Amino acid sequence: MATTTDIPEMDYEEHERTFRAFTLFTEIGVVHVLCLVLVVAIWGVKHAGGWALFGFILTMAATIVGAFSPAISWRPLAGVLVLLLLTLALV
């Protein structure tokens, strides 16, 4: 049976770093999925495949920028989300 001397101490710095990375990618993932739902809605409801493709490319580019720039994380996707909402409303 393990004694208290056999248990290593908690590495809180690593825990905090892992938690920050998890929350970063969760935020990006949620907004990314919302953008993809709007792309599918533009394609399916409005029958605007060109606009949907343009929105998909913007979504992928903004996701890559947000993933590799933790300081701005989901913010590039927010702009794409607003653009896709306007496209869905106006096209």
DAHU-V269059 format. One record per backbone hydrogen bond with DSSP energy under -1.0 kcal/mol. NH is the residue of the N-H (numbers start at 1). CO is the residue of the C=O. If there is no record, write none. Layout:
# DAHU-V269059
{{NH	CO} {NH	CO}}
This chain:
# DAHU-V269059
{{6	3} {12	10} {15	11} {16	12} {17	13} {18	14} {19	15} {20	16} {21	17} {22	18} {23	19} {24	20} {25	21} {26	22} {27	23} {28	24} {29	25} {30	26} {31	27} {32	28} {33	29} {34	30} {35	31} {36	32} {37	33} {38	34} {39	35} {40	36} {41	37} {42	38} {43	39} {44	40} {45	41} {48	42} {52	48} {53	49} {54	50} {55	51} {56	52} {57	53} {58	54} {59	55} {60	56} {61	57} {62	58} {63	59} {64	60} {65	61} {66	62} {67	63} {68	64} {72	69} {73	69} {75	72} {78	74} {79	75} {80	76} {81	77} {82	78} {83	79} {84	80} {85	81} {86	82} {87	83} {88	84} {89	85} {90	86} {91	87}}
